[in-house]
Amino acid sequence: MRWFKIVQKTEFNSFTELRKAFPSADKVDQWIIFNIGGNKYRLIVSIHFNRVKVYIRHVLTHSEYDKGDWKNDTRN
């Protein structure tokens, strides 16, 4: 819920601005990865900064994330 509230109330214009609010956010190819739920889960999103849109692609446990199957997702 904390992640959602911050993203809902803040307009990020770039990944650099996003990292100010979420220092542990990582960029992997076109995806942005967040640790959520007390670092129990990985949230994988696509953010279109120019359109101010966030698309949630996956919510995974760390073990699901580590398998890497999410990387085969071809949606942009």
N, CA, C and O atoms as CSV, one atom per row, in Angstrom:
chain,resi,resn,atom,element,x,y,z
A,1,MET,N,N,0.828,-1.193,0.000
A,1,MET,CA,C,0.000,0.000,0.000
A,1,MET,C,C,0.874,1.260,0.000
A,1,MET,O,O,0.532,2.261,-0.630
A,2,ARG,N,N,1.996,1.200,0.707
A,2,ARG,CA,C,2.870,2.371,0.751
A,2,ARG,C,C,3.345,2.742,-0.648
A,2,ARG,O,O,3.297,3.909,-1.035
A,3,TRP,N,N,3.804,1.746,-1.408
A,3,TRP,CA,C,4.262,1.979,-2.776
A,3,TRP,C,C,3.148,2.619,-3.595
A,3,TRP,O,O,3.369,3.618,-4.280
A,4,PHE,N,N,1.956,2.043,-3.525
A,4,PHE,CA,C,0.821,2.524,-4.307
A,4,PHE,C,C,0.494,3.976,-3.966
A,4,PHE,O,O,0.268,4.788,-4.863
A,5,LYS,N,N,0.470,4.301,-2.692
A,5,LYS,CA,C,0.139,5.666,-2.275
A,5,LYS,C,C,1.165,6.675,-2.783
A,5,LYS,O,O,0.799,7.762,-3.230
A,6,ILE,N,N,2.435,6.323,-2.716
A,6,ILE,CA,C,3.489,7.232,-3.201
A,6,ILE,C,C,3.368,7.429,-4.706
A,6,ILE,O,O,3.429,8.558,-5.194
A,7,VAL,N,N,3.200,6.348,-5.433
A,7,VAL,CA,C,3.115,6.436,-6.896
A,7,VAL,C,C,1.853,7.191,-7.317
A,7,VAL,O,O,1.873,7.948,-8.288
A,8,GLN,N,N,0.779,6.986,-6.599
A,8,GLN,CA,C,-0.479,7.648,-6.926
A,8,GLN,C,C,-0.400,9.167,-6.727
A,8,GLN,O,O,-1.023,9.921,-7.475
A,9,LYS,N,N,0.348,9.609,-5.742
A,9,LYS,CA,C,0.400,11.028,-5.397
A,9,LYS,C,C,1.558,11.788,-6.049
A,9,LYS,O,O,1.608,13.015,-5.969
A,10,THR,N,N,2.476,11.087,-6.684
A,10,THR,CA,C,3.688,11.718,-7.200
A,10,THR,C,C,3.792,11.541,-8.703
A,10,THR,O,O,3.554,10.451,-9.223
A,11,GLU,N,N,4.142,12.598,-9.393
A,11,GLU,CA,C,4.385,12.504,-10.830
A,11,GLU,C,C,5.889,12.483,-11.066
A,11,GLU,O,O,6.574,13.486,-10.866
A,12,PHE,N,N,6.388,11.340,-11.489
A,12,PHE,CA,C,7.810,11.174,-11.772
A,12,PHE,C,C,8.043,11.434,-13.252
A,12,PHE,O,O,7.331,10.903,-14.104
A,13,ASN,N,N,9.038,12.249,-13.550
A,13,ASN,CA,C,9.342,12.562,-14.941
A,13,ASN,C,C,10.495,11.745,-15.501
A,13,ASN,O,O,10.776,11.792,-16.698
A,14,SER,N,N,11.164,10.992,-14.627
A,14,SER,CA,C,12.299,10.189,-15.082
A,14,SER,C,C,12.610,9.118,-14.037
A,14,SER,O,O,12.119,9.159,-12.909
A,15,PHE,N,N,13.434,8.169,-14.445
A,15,PHE,CA,C,13.866,7.137,-13.511
A,15,PHE,C,C,14.674,7.750,-12.372
A,15,PHE,O,O,14.593,7.289,-11.233
A,16,THR,N,N,15.445,8.777,-12.672
A,16,THR,CA,C,16.239,9.459,-11.642
A,16,THR,C,C,15.337,10.050,-10.564
A,16,THR,O,O,15.637,9.931,-9.375
A,17,GLU,N,N,14.247,10.681,-10.960
A,17,GLU,CA,C,13.296,11.224,-9.988
A,17,GLU,C,C,12.641,10.102,-9.182
A,17,GLU,O,O,12.430,10.236,-7.977
A,18,LEU,N,N,12.327,9.023,-9.842
A,18,LEU,CA,C,11.717,7.876,-9.168
A,18,LEU,C,C,12.651,7.327,-8.095
A,18,LEU,O,O,12.204,6.966,-7.006
A,19,ARG,N,N,13.939,7.264,-8.397
A,19,ARG,CA,C,14.913,6.737,-7.436
A,19,ARG,C,C,15.040,7.595,-6.182
A,19,ARG,O,O,15.467,7.101,-5.138
A,20,LYS,N,N,14.680,8.860,-6.268
A,20,LYS,CA,C,14.690,9.712,-5.080
A,20,LYS,C,C,13.654,9.234,-4.069
A,20,LYS,O,O,13.893,9.293,-2.863
A,21,ALA,N,N,12.515,8.765,-4.546
A,21,ALA,CA,C,11.462,8.245,-3.668
A,21,ALA,C,C,11.686,6.774,-3.335
A,21,ALA,O,O,11.337,6.318,-2.246
A,22,PHE,N,N,12.272,6.031,-4.282
A,22,PHE,CA,C,12.500,4.592,-4.121
A,22,PHE,C,C,13.964,4.272,-4.442
A,22,PHE,O,O,14.265,3.801,-5.539
A,23,PRO,N,N,14.870,4.521,-3.502
A,23,PRO,CA,C,16.305,4.343,-3.779
A,23,PRO,C,C,16.700,2.923,-4.179
A,23,PRO,O,O,17.712,2.740,-4.856
A,24,SER,N,N,15.933,1.927,-3.780
A,24,SER,CA,C,16.301,0.548,-4.115
A,24,SER,C,C,15.705,0.084,-5.439
A,24,SER,O,O,15.920,-1.061,-5.835
A,25,ALA,N,N,14.960,0.943,-6.134
A,25,ALA,CA,C,14.392,0.568,-7.431
A,25,ALA,C,C,15.517,0.280,-8.415
A,25,ALA,O,O,16.527,0.982,-8.448
A,26,ASP,N,N,15.325,-0.755,-9.208
A,26,ASP,CA,C,16.315,-1.127,-10.225
A,26,ASP,C,C,15.665,-1.143,-11.588
A,26,ASP,O,O,14.464,-1.384,-11.711
A,27,LYS,N,N,16.450,-0.888,-12.603
A,27,LYS,CA,C,15.973,-0.963,-13.976
A,27,LYS,C,C,16.624,-2.159,-14.643
A,27,LYS,O,O,17.848,-2.281,-14.666
A,28,VAL,N,N,15.798,-3.037,-15.182
A,28,VAL,CA,C,16.261,-4.219,-15.907
A,28,VAL,C,C,15.575,-4.196,-17.267
A,28,VAL,O,O,14.373,-4.440,-17.367
A,29,ASP,N,N,16.335,-3.907,-18.299
A,29,ASP,CA,C,15.789,-3.701,-19.643
A,29,ASP,C,C,14.729,-2.606,-19.568
A,29,ASP,O,O,15.014,-1.503,-19.102
A,30,GLN,N,N,13.509,-2.897,-20.023
A,30,GLN,CA,C,12.449,-1.882,-19.988
A,30,GLN,C,C,11.650,-1.910,-18.690
A,30,GLN,O,O,10.726,-1.114,-18.517
A,31,TRP,N,N,11.991,-2.808,-17.783
A,31,TRP,CA,C,11.234,-2.995,-16.542
A,31,TRP,C,C,11.865,-2.255,-15.371
A,31,TRP,O,O,13.081,-2.073,-15.324
A,32,ILE,N,N,11.040,-1.836,-14.437
A,32,ILE,CA,C,11.522,-1.271,-13.185
A,32,ILE,C,C,11.085,-2.212,-12.077
A,32,ILE,O,O,9.920,-2.600,-11.997
A,33,ILE,N,N,12.028,-2.570,-11.229
A,33,ILE,CA,C,11.821,-3.572,-10.189
A,33,ILE,C,C,11.825,-2.893,-8.821
A,33,ILE,O,O,12.724,-2.116,-8.500
A,34,PHE,N,N,10.803,-3.203,-8.022
A,34,PHE,CA,C,10.697,-2.684,-6.664
A,34,PHE,C,C,10.653,-3.850,-5.688
A,34,PHE,O,O,10.044,-4.880,-5.977
A,35,ASN,N,N,11.291,-3.693,-4.540
A,35,ASN,CA,C,11.118,-4.626,-3.427
A,35,ASN,C,C,9.941,-4.115,-2.615
A,35,ASN,O,O,9.940,-2.961,-2.185
A,36,ILE,N,N,8.936,-4.962,-2.401
A,36,ILE,CA,C,7.753,-4.536,-1.652
A,36,ILE,C,C,7.401,-5.584,-0.605
A,36,ILE,O,O,7.990,-6.665,-0.569
A,37,GLY,N,N,6.437,-5.254,0.243
A,37,GLY,CA,C,5.962,-6.211,1.244
A,37,GLY,C,C,7.045,-6.596,2.224
A,37,GLY,O,O,7.221,-7.776,2.527
A,38,GLY,N,N,7.772,-5.612,2.723
A,38,GLY,CA,C,8.859,-5.924,3.646
A,38,GLY,C,C,9.971,-6.697,2.981
A,38,GLY,O,O,10.647,-7.505,3.620
A,39,ASN,N,N,10.165,-6.447,1.682
A,39,ASN,CA,C,11.197,-7.102,0.879
A,39,ASN,C,C,10.902,-8.589,0.655
A,39,ASN,O,O,11.815,-9.365,0.369
A,40,LYS,N,N,9.644,-8.986,0.783
A,40,LYS,CA,C,9.245,-10.379,0.533
A,40,LYS,C,C,8.880,-10.605,-0.933
A,40,LYS,O,O,8.908,-11.736,-1.421
A,41,TYR,N,N,8.539,-9.523,-1.629
A,41,TYR,CA,C,8.059,-9.623,-3.000
A,41,TYR,C,C,8.793,-8.660,-3.908
A,41,TYR,O,O,9.391,-7.680,-3.465
A,42,ARG,N,N,8.730,-8.973,-5.211
A,42,ARG,CA,C,9.259,-8.084,-6.234
A,42,ARG,C,C,8.082,-7.623,-7.086
A,42,ARG,O,O,7.286,-8.432,-7.564
A,43,LEU,N,N,7.991,-6.340,-7.262
A,43,LEU,CA,C,6.978,-5.732,-8.113
A,43,LEU,C,C,7.675,-5.287,-9.384
A,43,LEU,O,O,8.625,-4.506,-9.336
A,44,ILE,N,N,7.204,-5.782,-10.525
A,44,ILE,CA,C,7.815,-5.469,-11.815
A,44,ILE,C,C,6.815,-4.628,-12.601
A,44,ILE,O,O,5.688,-5.050,-12.859
A,45,VAL,N,N,7.249,-3.442,-12.971
A,45,VAL,CA,C,6.362,-2.511,-13.662
A,45,VAL,C,C,7.026,-1.953,-14.905
A,45,VAL,O,O,8.246,-1.990,-15.061
A,46,SER,N,N,6.188,-1.439,-15.777
A,46,SER,CA,C,6.621,-0.654,-16.922
A,46,SER,C,C,6.094,0.752,-16.682
A,46,SER,O,O,4.900,0.940,-16.452
A,47,ILE,N,N,6.968,1.726,-16.732
A,47,ILE,CA,C,6.544,3.106,-16.509
A,47,ILE,C,C,6.797,3.913,-17.771
A,47,ILE,O,O,7.901,3.919,-18.316
A,48,HIS,N,N,5.758,4.591,-18.220
A,48,HIS,CA,C,5.855,5.503,-19.353
A,48,HIS,C,C,5.817,6.912,-18.773
A,48,HIS,O,O,4.748,7.494,-18.589
A,49,PHE,N,N,7.004,7.449,-18.489
A,49,PHE,CA,C,7.101,8.747,-17.831
A,49,PHE,C,C,6.448,9.847,-18.656
A,49,PHE,O,O,5.844,10.759,-18.092
A,50,ASN,N,N,6.557,9.781,-19.976
A,50,ASN,CA,C,5.998,10.822,-20.836
A,50,ASN,C,C,4.469,10.823,-20.831
A,50,ASN,O,O,3.855,11.858,-21.087
A,51,ARG,N,N,3.853,9.684,-20.546
A,51,ARG,CA,C,2.393,9.592,-20.506
A,51,ARG,C,C,1.850,9.513,-19.084
A,51,ARG,O,O,0.637,9.461,-18.878
A,52,VAL,N,N,2.755,9.505,-18.105
A,52,VAL,CA,C,2.395,9.413,-16.682
A,52,VAL,C,C,1.536,8.167,-16.450
A,52,VAL,O,O,0.469,8.235,-15.840
A,53,LYS,N,N,2.018,7.042,-16.944
A,53,LYS,CA,C,1.320,5.766,-16.808
A,53,LYS,C,C,2.235,4.727,-16.192
A,53,LYS,O,O,3.416,4.646,-16.531
A,54,VAL,N,N,1.682,3.928,-15.282
A,54,VAL,CA,C,2.405,2.824,-14.654
A,54,VAL,C,C,1.611,1.558,-14.928
A,54,VAL,O,O,0.417,1.484,-14.635
A,55,TYR,N,N,2.279,0.570,-15.489
A,55,TYR,CA,C,1.651,-0.713,-15.793
A,55,TYR,C,C,2.307,-1.789,-14.932
A,55,TYR,O,O,3.505,-2.048,-15.049
A,56,ILE,N,N,1.516,-2.404,-14.077
A,56,ILE,CA,C,2.031,-3.489,-13.242
A,56,ILE,C,C,2.036,-4.750,-14.083
A,56,ILE,O,O,1.002,-5.172,-14.602
A,57,ARG,N,N,3.215,-5.350,-14.212
A,57,ARG,CA,C,3.357,-6.558,-15.030
A,57,ARG,C,C,3.380,-7.828,-14.189
A,57,ARG,O,O,2.779,-8.836,-14.562
A,58,HIS,N,N,4.074,-7.780,-13.052
A,58,HIS,CA,C,4.193,-8.970,-12.218
A,58,HIS,C,C,4.342,-8.579,-10.753
A,58,HIS,O,O,4.948,-7.559,-10.426
A,59,VAL,N,N,3.787,-9.398,-9.890
A,59,VAL,CA,C,4.088,-9.365,-8.460
A,59,VAL,C,C,4.563,-10.767,-8.131
A,59,VAL,O,O,3.792,-11.724,-8.207
A,60,LEU,N,N,5.835,-10.892,-7.763
A,60,LEU,CA,C,6.457,-12.203,-7.593
A,60,LEU,C,C,7.135,-12.312,-6.235
A,60,LEU,O,O,7.541,-11.310,-5.648
A,61,THR,N,N,7.251,-13.536,-5.749
A,61,THR,CA,C,8.117,-13.771,-4.599
A,61,THR,C,C,9.553,-13.670,-5.098
A,61,THR,O,O,9.796,-13.684,-6.305
A,62,HIS,N,N,10.492,-13.570,-4.185
A,62,HIS,CA,C,11.895,-13.498,-4.607
A,62,HIS,C,C,12.308,-14.756,-5.365
A,62,HIS,O,O,13.064,-14.670,-6.332
A,63,SER,N,N,11.824,-15.920,-4.942
A,63,SER,CA,C,12.219,-17.147,-5.641
A,63,SER,C,C,11.625,-17.191,-7.050
A,63,SER,O,O,12.288,-17.662,-7.974
A,64,GLU,N,N,10.390,-16.711,-7.237
A,64,GLU,CA,C,9.808,-16.647,-8.577
A,64,GLU,C,C,10.596,-15.669,-9.449
A,64,GLU,O,O,10.860,-15.938,-10.621
A,65,TYR,N,N,10.960,-14.546,-8.867
A,65,TYR,CA,C,11.742,-13.537,-9.583
A,65,TYR,C,C,13.087,-14.114,-10.022
A,65,TYR,O,O,13.518,-13.916,-11.159
A,66,ASP,N,N,13.741,-14.826,-9.112
A,66,ASP,CA,C,15.061,-15.377,-9.398
A,66,ASP,C,C,15.050,-16.403,-10.525
A,66,ASP,O,O,16.070,-16.590,-11.190
A,67,LYS,N,N,13.921,-17.072,-10.757
A,67,LYS,CA,C,13.823,-18.034,-11.864
A,67,LYS,C,C,13.983,-17.333,-13.209
A,67,LYS,O,O,14.481,-17.928,-14.165
A,68,GLY,N,N,13.562,-16.070,-13.286
A,68,GLY,CA,C,13.768,-15.280,-14.495
A,68,GLY,C,C,12.733,-15.434,-15.585
A,68,GLY,O,O,12.873,-14.824,-16.645
A,69,ASP,N,N,11.690,-16.233,-15.363
A,69,ASP,CA,C,10.673,-16.416,-16.407
A,69,ASP,C,C,9.995,-15.109,-16.793
A,69,ASP,O,O,9.545,-14.956,-17.929
A,70,TRP,N,N,9.919,-14.175,-15.865
A,70,TRP,CA,C,9.276,-12.881,-16.131
A,70,TRP,C,C,9.994,-12.107,-17.228
A,70,TRP,O,O,9.398,-11.242,-17.870
A,71,LYS,N,N,11.265,-12.410,-17.445
A,71,LYS,CA,C,12.036,-11.695,-18.462
A,71,LYS,C,C,11.564,-12.016,-19.875
A,71,LYS,O,O,11.861,-11.273,-20.810
A,72,ASN,N,N,10.838,-13.108,-20.038
A,72,ASN,CA,C,10.339,-13.512,-21.356
A,72,ASN,C,C,9.058,-12.792,-21.724
A,72,ASN,O,O,8.514,-13.029,-22.802
A,73,ASP,N,N,8.562,-11.921,-20.863
A,73,ASP,CA,C,7.345,-11.154,-21.123
A,73,ASP,C,C,7.650,-10.128,-22.212
A,73,ASP,O,O,8.498,-9.257,-22.017
A,74,THR,N,N,6.985,-10.219,-23.331
A,74,THR,CA,C,7.282,-9.349,-24.465
A,74,THR,C,C,6.400,-8.112,-24.509
A,74,THR,O,O,6.548,-7.293,-25.416
A,75,ARG,N,N,5.490,-7.951,-23.562
A,75,ARG,CA,C,4.640,-6.751,-23.537
A,75,ARG,C,C,5.492,-5.542,-23.184
A,75,ARG,O,O,6.405,-5.648,-22.366
A,76,ASN,N,N,5.209,-4.397,-23.788
A,76,ASN,CA,C,5.936,-3.152,-23.504
A,76,ASN,C,C,5.129,-2.252,-22.634
A,76,ASN,O,O,5.579,-1.159,-22.291
